[in-house]
Amino acid sequence: MFYFGARRGNTMAIDALVEGRCTGCGICFSACPQDVFRLDPKTGKAVITYPADCVACWSCEMFCPVHCIKVSEPRPRKLPAPY
């Protein structure tokens, strides 16, 4: 398990991404409105590429079919206004 965010004192809202559980389906990549995730070309699994852009919208956690992403409860910053 790889821990990020609140557990390390960073402002990123994603607490954990369990790479071993990730299937590489790309749903987190598609669901993220802030474009935080990418699929690693070597492993085919999700990686957090732009952690500072995460606004804790919980889309990645909600839509992940194998529940490998854990987003912290408090928002590190406000959500951007919708278009």
Protein Blocks (a to p, Z undefined) as FASTA:
>chain_A
ZZehjlnopabfbfbdcfklpgolommmmmpmnlmaccdfklopacdfblmlpgololmm
mmmmnlpaccdfbdfbdcdddZZ
